[in-house]
Structures are given as structure tokens and as C-alpha cells.
Amino acid sequence: MQKQCLDDNCYNITKQLAKKLEFLFHVTRYVEDAHKCGDEQAEKTWQTIRADEEKHADMLRTLLISEVKNNKL
């Protein structure tokens, strides 16, 4: 039997980290758009969401590093 390149756990961590980073790439534009429209509530909401997603991405990055160090990846 051939060993998988990534087990389900490592795949999930990697996949979700990629999704978080892609979102963070785009969210700056959402903040700018809300600012241009003068929608302070939307701007603050996007900023809060961005801060949360940055924390989540950092958590996943830390977990991924741990998986690599423990030879699980």
C-alpha cells in the first residue's frame, strides 16, 4: 500500500490556510471600497473580519509549522 503524500489533517490545514490567505489578499480592497463609499460601518466591519482572519491564518500557519517539525507532513 502506498503512503499518501498528505493525510487528511495536513491537507485540511494547508487548504484552509490557503483560503484564509486568499481572502486576506482581497479584503483590503473591500475596506477601501467601503471607505470610498463613506460607509463607516461597512469599513469597520471589514476591518474586524480582516483582523479575525489574520489571527486564524496565523494559527493555521503555526499549526502547519508544528506538523512539519514533527514530521507529519
C-alpha positions as CSV (number, residue, x, y, z in Angstrom):
1,M,0.0,0.0,0.0
2,Q,1.3,3.4,-1.0
3,K,1.5,6.1,1.7
4,Q,-0.5,9.3,1.0
5,C,1.5,12.5,0.4
6,L,-0.7,14.3,2.8
7,D,-3.0,12.8,5.4
8,D,-6.5,14.4,5.8
9,N,-5.4,16.5,8.7
10,C,-2.4,18.1,6.9
11,Y,-4.5,18.6,3.8
12,N,-7.2,20.4,5.8
13,I,-4.7,22.7,7.5
14,T,-3.0,23.5,4.2
15,K,-6.3,24.0,2.3
16,Q,-7.8,26.3,4.9
17,L,-4.6,28.3,5.3
18,A,-4.6,28.9,1.5
19,K,-8.3,30.0,1.7
20,K,-7.6,32.4,4.5
21,L,-4.6,34.0,2.7
22,E,-6.6,34.3,-0.5
23,F,-9.4,36.1,1.4
24,L,-6.8,38.4,3.1
25,F,-5.5,39.3,-0.3
26,H,-8.9,40.6,-1.3
27,V,-10.3,42.1,1.9
28,T,-8.1,45.1,1.7
29,R,-10.0,46.1,-1.4
30,Y,-13.3,45.6,0.5
31,V,-12.1,48.0,3.2
32,E,-11.1,50.6,0.5
33,D,-14.4,50.3,-1.3
34,A,-16.4,50.8,1.9
35,H,-14.2,53.8,2.7
36,K,-14.7,55.3,-0.8
37,C,-18.4,55.0,-0.4
38,G,-18.2,56.7,3.0
39,D,-19.8,53.6,4.7
40,E,-18.1,53.7,8.1
41,Q,-20.0,50.7,9.4
42,A,-19.0,48.5,6.5
43,E,-15.4,49.7,6.7
44,K,-15.2,48.8,10.4
45,T,-16.9,45.5,9.8
46,W,-14.4,44.5,7.1
47,Q,-11.5,45.7,9.3
48,T,-12.8,43.5,12.2
49,I,-13.3,40.5,9.9
50,R,-9.8,41.0,8.4
51,A,-8.2,41.1,11.9
52,D,-10.1,37.9,12.9
53,E,-9.0,36.2,9.7
54,E,-5.4,37.3,10.2
55,K,-5.5,35.6,13.6
56,H,-6.9,32.4,12.1
57,A,-4.3,32.4,9.3
58,D,-1.6,32.8,11.9
59,M,-3.0,29.9,14.0
60,L,-3.1,27.7,10.9
61,R,0.5,28.7,9.9
62,T,1.8,27.9,13.4
63,L,0.0,24.6,13.3
64,L,1.4,23.8,9.9
65,I,4.9,24.6,11.1
66,S,4.4,22.3,14.0
67,E,3.2,19.5,11.7
68,V,6.4,19.9,9.6
69,K,8.7,19.9,12.6
70,N,7.0,16.8,13.9
71,N,7.5,15.0,10.5
72,K,3.7,14.8,10.0
73,L,3.9,16.5,6.6
